[in-house]
Amino acid sequence: MDFTALGDTVNVAARMQERAAAGELLIARGVADEIVARAPRHTLILKRHEPPMEAFVLAQVSGAILCPRGTLHTTKLTSNCSKHPGAR
């Protein structure tokens, strides 16, 4: 069974992906609004900044590294990484 995704949403997503820089994730306003509505948040009291600032946690990855090709890995890479040669 084969599936093909078609339509404006797929076209917009493809164009956004093409415009993203290495390691960058672009999202539409509607997605951002949903993230803000659901994301864990903290109130930060920052030195020399009033009023307190609301900060949103978008990702929590312990021990993760971003390799030179822009891929987030949760395991340690060595210079012999078969997926990304030269990543440290």
N, C-alpha and C positions, 0 to 999 in steps of 0.2 A: 504494500500500500504506500503510495507517495502522496505527500502533501506539499502544496505551494502556497506561500503567503503572498497576497496581493493587496493593493489598495494604498490609500494616502498615508496611513500610519506607517506602513512598511517603507514607503518611499521617503518619508520624512526621517525615519530612523536611519536609513541608509545614508542620507545626505548629512545628517548630524554626525554619524560615525566617521564619514570621510573628512569632516572638518576638525575633528578632535585631534589634538596634538598627542604625541607619544605619552602614554601613562595618564591621559586625561579622559574623563568621563563626562559627556555632555548630557543634560537631561532637560526636558521641556518644562515649562512653568507648571503645568498640571501635576507632573510627577513631583516637582519640588514642593508644591503645596501639600501633597499627600505625605511626603517625607517629613515636613515640618510638623504636620498634624500628628504623626505617629512616633517620631524619633524621641528617644530619651533626651532630656534637657537638663541643663544645670544653670543656676544663676551665679554669675561670676561678679565679684566685687573687685574691680581692677584699680590699681594705684593710679591716681590722677585722672580717673574717668568716672563721670557721673552721668546718668544713673547706673545702677547695676545692669549688667549685660546678660542677655539670655543666649546660651550657646547650645547647639544641638549636636548630639553624637551620631555621626553618620556611619562610622565603621569602628569596630574594635577587633583588631587582629593582633594577637600576641606573638611576638617573635617573627613577624612577617618581614620580608624584604622585597624591594622592587628591583627586578633584574634590569640590565641595560636595554632589554627589548620591551620594557614597559609591562611585564607580567608580574603580578603579585604572587609570591610564593610563601607558603607557610612552613616550608622546610628549608634547612640550610643548603645553599648552593655552593658548589666548589668550582674550580676552574675547569673541571671535567664534566660539567653539567651537559648531558646529552641533548636536552631541549634547547639550551642557550649557552653554547660554548663561550667561554670567557667571562661568564657571570660570576660575581663574588658575593 
